[in-house]
Structure formats: C-alpha cells, structure tokens
Amino acid sequence: MSLGKRISTVGGFTLLSRVFGFIRDTLMARYLGAGMASDAFFIAFKLPNFFRRLFAEGAFSVGFVPLYSRLLGKELTPESKAAADAFAGQVLSWLLPILLIFLAIMEAAMVPVMLGLSGGFEGDAEKLNLTVELGRYTFPYLVLISLMTFFTGMLNAVDRFSAAAFAPVILNLCMITALVGFGETEVEKARYLAGAVSLSGLAQLMWVFVAARRAGLNVSLPRPKLSPEVRELFRVIGPAALGAGIVQINLLIDVLLAARFLPEGSVSWLFYADRLNQLPLGVIGVAVGTVLLPGISRLLAGGDESGATRQQNRAIEISLFLTLPSAVALALIASPIIATLFERNAFTETDTAATAAALVVYALGLPAYVIAKALTPGYFARKDTKTPVRFATISLVINTGLNLVLIWDFAHVGLALATAIAAWVNVIMLYVGLRGRYGFTLARRTWVSALKCLLACGVMAATLLAYTHFYGVKFDADGSARILHLVLMIAAGGISYLIVAVLTRAIDTDEIGTILRGKR
C-alpha cells in the first residue's frame, strides 16, 4: 500500500470522527454554552487527555511502535511475529498495573490536582467542586484509552490502520448520546457527558481488541519481567515522556492562565477554537505521524536510509498540500465558521467573536503542527528521543514567556498567539536538527510543491474574500441560509484551490485522486 493510500485511510476515518466531533461540539455549545459547566467539563476532560497524549500517544507510542516494528522485521515471518507478540505481552504485563495504580492515586488526589489547575476559580467553591466531580468521572478514560493505544500500535505496525482510526468516532457517538438524551440543566448535562467519556473508552478498547485478534495479533499477560527489550523500551520512554510532557504542558499552561486571570468563558473560547484547528491537524497530522513511524522504522531496520528520506519528503508534500489551504481558510473565515457551527442557544454572538479571534491566531501555527508530525518520526525511528526533548523544552520556555507577556494586552488571544509562535520555533529546530544529525534534506520537488501550494492558496484566499464581500450578510442570522452559504463558500474556495493545484502540478494528480477517494 502506498504512503498516500495509507495516509488517506487514516485521514478518511479521522475525518469521519471529526465530523461527528463537530456535531458533538455544536451540541456542547448549544447545551453548555461558555460558562461554569462548560469550563468545568473542559478542564476535567483535558486532564485524562493530557496524560493520554503524554504517555499513550506520546511516550508509549514512539517507544513501543519502533521496537515492535523492528522485531517484526522488514519481511514478516512466523518467527518474527512470535518474537514481536512475546515482547508485546511483556509490555502489557507492566502497562496494566502501572495504569491501575496511577488511576487510584489520581482519583484520591483529584481535589488538590484540580485546585492546582484552576487556582480555585478565585474562591468559586461550586465551580471547583463540580470540576473535581467531573474529573473523577472522566479519569478512568485514561486507563482504557491507553490500553487501546497499545493494541493500536500493534495494528499500525502490521499496516492495519482502519479499526484504530475509526475508534474516536465511538467517543463522539457516546458524548452525542449523553448530550441529546440525558440531563436537563447545564450542570446535569456536564455530569452525563463526563460519564460518557469513560464509557466510550471501554467501547474503544473492545473495538480495537477485537480488530487485533482478527488480525492474528495474540497477546498473553505473563508475569512482569525486565527483559532486555522491556529495559530498552523504558530507556526510550523516559526522554519521550519528557518531550511529550513539555508539549502538553504548553497546552495546560494556557488553561491554567485562562482559568486564573481571564474572564469566565475564556477556557471555553480557547477550547472551541482549538477544536476547529484540530480538524486538519487530526485528519492530516495524526494520519501522517501514525503511518510514517512504523514505515520509517522498518526501512531503517533494513538499512534503507534513502527510502526513509524519500518517504518523509512525500509525507511533507502531502501534509502541505492539505494543510496550507486549511490554515488560510480558518484564518480568513473564522467568524462565519464559528457562527454557523456554534452560535445558538447558550452560545452567544460575543462568544463567537472571542472564539473566532483565537482561531485566527491558532491557524497561523497549523502548518507547523502538521510538519512537526512528519519530522519527529525521523528521530523516533532512530531511537533518538532526547533531541526532540531539547527542542520541546526551548519551545516551552518561549511559549511560557510569551504567555506572560501577551496575556495582559491580548487576553486569551495572546495565549493562542504564544502557542503558534512556539510551534514554529519547534518545527524549525526539528528540521535543522534532522538535517545536521542524520543528513535529512527537503528535496527540490518538495520545495517546488510547497511554493505551488502557496500560489493556489492565494487564489483561494481571493475567492473566499470575494464571497465574503458579496454574501457576508448571510451569516448574521441563524438558519438554513447561513449553513448553505458556509457550504458554498468552502466549496468555492476548495475548488479554486484544487484547480490551480492541478494546473501547476503542485502534487501528482494520481496522489490527489488517492487522497480524494480515500482508497483503502
């Protein structure tokens, strides 16, 4: 299966998840708005997600997947599969008890944890108590989703991407059901929503477990033993956890500062803006990173350095082809998008304006986030987890410093701007480091493709601005007309971009067809 097809497989299912995610977010805006209940839920939901991205999708994935892929070898044989499955069983025997012990500790310590995250909401005991309660409901999600990530890593290593890519749809369906079917008040809705998060974790785990068994991946649960492979995994996980932690601390700092120093609703504005920004990042960036890491690991295990470099260049070309127009569109039409998706019932016109301002700034950093997803596998596949940590540490210092400078004049928008700037600093360091340490370079074809994509983005921007000039008034009132014109505006911008991209051959037309068809 080609790189483009693998990326489109993951990206296609991730897009489906994001569609349901937007339905979920629209319902959250409608039923929770941007007040006490929504702020409490978003902080409670962010806590397990912080550790999920830190350990499960961060340190564990970048440590486990390359080692598991290396044991499988470039050519899968019964012997290599048996060795890889035995290693997986050893890892699971350590992972499960560690997760359960950590869950017990966090449930017991939820009050001081939430007090530290929120600063006590300036003495608002009701809001703090609700946040603690919701945190206890959501935190079991970490254990379940971490185990799901374990089986996902095994599936990805054998080029089985569909089941794991579909799993987030289950989360969104559970949350949608809770919002629509349960609770009367905003607080009641938030409680059911928090419970649905953990229930969805169980459903996702069962989904990928069954997929793994069908793929012939059989994992036992032996007594924990520090085998040489497990020792190597722990050595790799340490720096990777630190690096992933720094990235997630960047996001937590935004929440902490917004909760402590900014008006109520600021946490929610940042959440909704980030959710929109996460659409292309999730569909493109996560797909690229998911596909690239096991692929490069196998190529390097076979001594094919040039093949690994070519694959990274192709991933960057595809990433830029899809990400640059997404960033431009989010920045130019942030207000129409947010008004159409969220502005109704508890979500007001003021909330739309505040969220749109943050989205414009987040969009400036979007290409950097996605490019980083294509660059970091070049380090992790070589078992170099320390270098990205140094770069992430520098970006954390920059982000924190800019936060403290920009928050006073630009409020929540300043926090978003600091995050975007830090992301670009990080991606520049990743590229320079990869080039200097391992000889990776962007091919001439990749540079030319990027310039052609920028030209196509210019035409798309002109199209969007023209549409806004003539039909912008249609977004002032809720209703079917607003939805119709948002669809037409996005379609006009997308078509204009594709026409120029095809005419200039910004990317191979066969690759465009693969992406659009989402071939499995």
N, C-alpha and C positions, 0 to 999 in steps of 0.2 A: 504494500500500500504506500503511495507517495506521501511526502510530507504534507502537501496541500490537502489531500484527501483525509489524512489523519486529523489535521487541524480543523477541517470543515466538519468532521464527525463530532469532535468535542465541542467545537463552536456552535454547531447546529443545535445540539441538545442544551448547551448552556444558554443559547438564545431563547429556546423554549422556556427554560427556567426563568430567564429574565422577564419574559412576557408575563408569566404568572406572578413574578415578583412585582411587576408594575401594578398588576391588579391588586395584589396584596397591599402595596404601598398606597395606592389610591384609596383603598378601604380604610387603611390606618389613618390617613389624612382626614377621611370623612368622619370616622367614629372617634378617633383620639385627638385630632387636631394638633396643635403645637402648644401644649400646656403641661400641667403637672403629671397627668397619667402618661402622656407620650414621653416626656423627659425621663420619667422613672423607668418605663419599659425599655427605652433605647439604651440607657445605662446598664440595666440588668441584662439585656440581650448582648451588649458589647462585651461584657465580662467573659462569658464562655467562648465567645468568638475570638477574643484576644488570645486566650490560651490555645484555642484550636489552630489559629494561624501561627502561633508561636511554636507549638510542639507538633501538632498533627500535620498541618500543611507546610510548616516551616522546617524545623529541625528534623523531624522524623522522616518526612518525605525525601528531603535532599540527602539524608544519610542512608535510609533504607533502600530506596529505589536503585541507586547506582550499584550498591553491594549485591542486591538481589539480581539485578540485570547482569552483573559480572559473573555471578555463579551460573546463571542460565547460559551464558556464552553467546557468541555471535550466531552459532548454529545450535538450535535447541535439540538436545538428545535426552533419552530417558535418564541417563546418569546425571546430566547437569540439572535436569528438572528435580530429581530426587534430592540432590545436594541443596538446591535453592529452597525447596519446600522444608527441608530439615532446618535450614537457617531461619526460615520464617517462623517455624514452630518455636524455636529458641527465643526469638524476639518477642513473640506473643506471650510466652511464659513470664517475661519481665514486664511487658507493657501493661497487661491486665491488672496485676496487683498494684502497680505504681499508680495507675489511674484511679482505682477504687480508694486507695489511701488518700490521694490528693483530693478526691471528691469529699470524703468525710471531713478533712481539715477545713476545706473552703466553706462547707455548709455550716460548720461550727463557728467559723470566723467571719461570717457574712456581714455582721454589724460593723466591726472596725474596717473591713475592706471597703464597704460602701461609704462609710464616713470619710475614708481617705480619698475615694474617688470623687465624691461630690462636695467635700468640705462641709457637709451637714446642711447644704442648701440654705446657708445663713440662718440657721435655727429653725427651719421649717420641719418640725418633727413628723408631721403627717406625710410629707413627701419622702423623707428619709425612710420611715417605716415601710412605706409602700415599695420603695426601691429595694430594700432588704428582702421583703417578702417575694417580690418578683425575681430577685436574684437567686433565691433558694429554689424557685420553680424551674428556672432556666439552666442552672449549672449542671445538672445531670446530662444535659445535651453534650457537654464536653467529652465525657466518657464514651458515649455511644458514637459520636461522630469521629472520635479518634480511632476507635476500633474499625469504623467504616473506612477510614483513610488507610488503615493497614491493609485491608483487602483490596482497596482501590489501587494501592501501589503495586500489588502483585498482578492485578489485572492489566494495569498500564504497561508493566514490564513485558507482558506477552502480547502487546498490541490489541488488548480488549478495552476499548475506551467508552463504549456506548452506555453500559449499565451505570458506571460511576458518574458519567456526565449527566445522566437523567436524574440521579438521586436528589439534587437540590429541588427538582420540581415537587418532590414529595413534601419537603419542608414548606414550600409556598402553599401547596394544597391544604396542608394541615392548618396553617395560620389563616388562610382564607376562610376555611370552615369555622374556625373559632370566632372570627370577626363577624361573620354573617349569622351564625346560628346561636351564639351564646352571649349572655350579658346584656344589660340594659343601659347602665351608665358607662362613662369613660373608664372609670376605675375597674368596674367589673369586666369590661372588655379586655383591659390590660392584663387582668389575672388569668382569664381563659387563654389569652394569647401566649402568655409566658408558659402555661402548662402545655400548650400545643407544640411549643418549640422542642421540649424534651420528648414528647410522644413522637414527633417527626424523626428525631434522632434514632429511636428504636426502629421505626419503619425503614429508614435509610440503611441502617446496619443490616437488617434482614434482607433487603433488596440486593445489596452487593455481595452478601454472604452466599446467597443462592446463586448469583451470577458466577462467583468464584468456583463454587462446586461444579457448576455446569461446564466451566472452562477446564475442569480437571485439576484444579488447584486444591489439594488436600493438605490441611494444616492440623497437626496434632498439638496438644498442650502438655509438653513434658515438664519435668521439674526444672525450675530456673537454674541455668548453668552458665558460667562465664567462659564460653568457648572463645577461641581466637577471633572468630567472625563477630561475635557479640561485643568483645572488647574493642574491636575496630569500629563497630557502629557507635559505641559510646564515645570513642575518641572524636569521631566525626560530628556527632550530635552536639557536643559541648559548644564549639565555636558556632555551629549553625543555629543553635538555640539563642545564643547571644546576638547573632546578626538579625535573626527574625524578631527577637525581642526588641531590638532597637527600632526596627521599622514599626512594630506595633505600639511601642512607647510613644512614637511620634503621634499616632492617632489618639492614644489615650490622653496625651498632654492637651490636645485640642479640647477633648471632652471636659477634662478637669478645669481648664481655664474658663471655658464657656459656662460651666456649672457654677463656678465660684465668682466670676467677675462680670458676667454679662446678663442681660435681662432674661426672664423666663421665656422659653421658646427657642433660645439660641442653639441649644443642643439639638433640638428637632430640626431647625433650619439646616444645620450642618449635616444631619443625618439624611434628610431628603435630597439635598444637593449631592451628597456623596453617593447615594443610591443611583441617581441618574448617571453620574460619572462612572460608576462601577459597571454600567451596562456594557460599553465597549471594552472596558478593562477586563471584565469577567469573560465575555464572549471571545475576545481576541487574546488578551494577555494570558489568562489562565490556560486557554487551549494551547497556545504556543509553548508555555512552560511545561505543561503536562506531557505533551508529545515529544518535546525536544530532549528532556533529561534522559529518559531511557534510551532514546535513539542515539544520542551522542555517546552515552556510556558504553553501548555495545560497539560502536565504531572505534572508540579509543581502546577498548579491550582487544579489538582485532588489529590495532596499530595503524588505523586509517585516519591520520591527523587531517589530511586534505579533505577527506569526506566529511569529517566533523565540521570543518570550517565552511565548506560549501553548504552544509545543512543549516548552520547558523545564519549564513547570509540569506538563504532562501526564507528562513523564518522572519528575519528582519524586514525583507522586502514585502512579504505578505502582511506583516504587522503594520507597516507604514501605509500600505495601500488601503487598509481598512481603518486605521486609527486616525490618520490626519483629517479625513473628511468628518469623522465623528467629533473630533475636538473642535473643528471650525463651526460645525452646526450647533453643538452645545453652547458655544460661546456667543454665537450670533442670535439664536432664537431661544435662549434660556427662558425668558418670560412666557412666550406662547406655550412652550412645552409644559412648564410647571402649572400655569393657569389651567391648561386643558386637562392635565392628569390629576391635579390635586385640589384646585380651588373650588370647594363646595362645602356646605355644612360648617364643620368646626374649623376648616382651613380657610383663612380669610385672604383678602387682597393684600393686606400687609405682610402676611406670611409668604405669599407668592413673591413679592418684591424682595424680601430678605433672602429667601431661598435662591432666587434667580441670581442675585449678586454673588452669592457664594459659588454657584455652579459655574458662572463665567470664569472665575478665577481657578477653580478646580480643573476646568477644561484645558487651561494653559499647561498644566502639568501632565495631562493624559498621555501624550506620546512618550514622555519619559518613563511613566509607569510601565507601559507595554514593552518598550525597548529593553528595559531592565529585565523583564521576564524572558527575553530572548538572549540576553547576555549572561545572566547568572548561571545557567546550566553549563556554560563553558568552564566555570570554576568548579562547580559541584561534581561534574562528571569526572574531573581530575582529582577529586577528593580534597580540593583546596577550599575549605570553608572559612579560613582565617582572613584571607584578603577581603572578601565582601564584608566581613565584620568591621574591619578598619574603615572601609568606606561608609558603611552604615552609621558608624559612630560619629564620623565627621558630619554626616548629613543630619544626625540627631542634634548635635551641638548647634549647627546652623539653624535648624528648624526651631529649636527652643529659643535661641537668641532672637530670631526674627519674630516669634510669637510675642515675646515680652516687649518688643519694640512696636509692633504693628497693632496689637490688640487695643491700645488706648485710643488710637485715631480711627481705626477701621473696624473695630469690634470683631464680629465673627468672620467677616470677610478677610480681615488681617490674618486670622488663623489659617484660613484656606490658602491665602497667598504664600504664607511661610511654608506650608506643606508642598505647594507646587514648586517653589524655588529649590527647596531641599531635594526634591525628586530629580530635578535636572542636574544638580551638583552630583548626586549619586550616580546617575547614568553616565555622566562624563568620566567620572573616576573609574567606573566599571569597564568602560571601553578602553581607556588609556592603560589600565592595569592588565587587561586581557591581551592587548596588543604588545605591551612591553614584556610580559611574563611568558606568554605562550605563542606569540607571533601571529595572533589573530588580526586580520585586517578586513575592513569593509571593501568588498570587490567594487571595481569601477561600475559594474552593472547595477549594484545596489545604490550607489550614489546617484546614478542617472535616473534610476527608477524613483528615488525619493524626490528629485527635482521635478520630474514629470507629474508626480502626485501633487506637489505643491502648486504647479500650474493648473491642474484640474481643480484643486481646492479654490483657487482664485476665481475661476469661472462659477463654481458652485456658490461661493460667497456672494457674487454679484447677483445670482439668481435668487438666493434667499432674501437679500436686501430689497430687490425689486418686488418680490412677492409681499414682503412686509409693508413696503411703501403703499401698495395698492389695496391690500386686504388686511392690514394690521388691525383695523377697527373690528374685524370679525371676532377677535379674541377678547373683547371687552366684556362679553356676556356669556354665561354658561349655556350650554345646549348643544344640539347636534351640529349646528353650523360651525362651532369652534372646533369640534372633533374633525369634521370633514375638511376644514381648511388646514388644520395641522397635518393631516394625512397628505393632502395635496401639496403643501409646501415642502414636506420632507421628500415626497416623490419627485417633485420638480428639481430639488437640489440634488438628490441621488442620481437621477437620470442625467442631469447636466454633467455631473462628476464622471459618471461611467462613460459617457460619450467622449469626453476629452481624454480620459484614461485609455480608452480603446484606440482612439485615433493616434495618440502619441506612443502607444505600446508601453504604458507605464508599468505594466505587468503582462506576462504572457496571456493571450486570450484564452488558451486552454485552462490556465490556472484560474482565471476569472470564472469560467464555466464551472469548474470544480467547486469553487467557493459558493457560487450562487445555487448550484444544485444540491450542495451539502452531501455529496456522494459518500456512502459508507463503504 
